[in-house]
Amino acid sequence: ELKVEQNPLFLSMQEGKNYTIYCNYSTTSDRLYWYRQDPGKSLESLFVLLSNGAVKQEGRLMASLDTKARLSTLHITAAVHDLSATYFCAVVLNRDDKIIFGKGTRLHILP
Amino acid sequence: DAGVIQSPRHEVTEMGQEVTLRCKPISGHNSLFWYRQTMMRGLELLIYFNNNVPIDDSGMPEDRFSAKMPNASFSTLKIQPSEPRDSAVYFCASSLSGGSPLHFGNGTRLTVT
């Protein structure tokens, strides 16, 4: 059974700081997505990582994928208050395209 | 592109009643997923379809839950009878299989009293 673990589950940080969210998964996959969810809203796609070593950047967010380590990271550079949200990673099983989400990291950035 | 459309947005019902949630995926997408979100359990995959065929329903909690996809543009998730522990936000999402990300609907917030 595929397990997807994110850490930390909750993160409170000051504006201007850097931080990294980690996503570990337990079985073979070479596709991983990152999503953002604001309170009371739906999920919005941030990044699509489709191969080992993939790196994507958008503004202050950068995501990477290491399929050998079964690890993805979402790095936040010089955080701003607008990035406060819950961030989810989602792993696609190679064998059947099943998509499993981590529990999410609730990010609170203090102004 | 209207996005994934779910209805209703909110549903309040009494225990024991039947509840039907509806989803219209994005035109051309061939995969459809139903998820349930709660504070305690996060986002749980209930069932997903590929080309209208159910591929994996192992996440459906019990026999009270059923899902159908009669055609490429419509899916339903039914709970009969409903129980208070079914209260959650139910999301439908669609994608093009093969590496395309999921596009989520706005969700249905279900409250069972």
Interface residues (C-beta under 8 A of the other chain):
Chain A: R31 Y33 K41 S42 L43 E44 S45 V48 L50 F88 A90 V92 D96 D97 K98 I99 I100 F101 G102 K103 G104
Chain B: S31 F33 Y35 G42 L43 L45 Y48 N50 I55 D56 F91 A93 S97 G98 G99 S100 P101 L102 H103 F104 G105 N106 G107
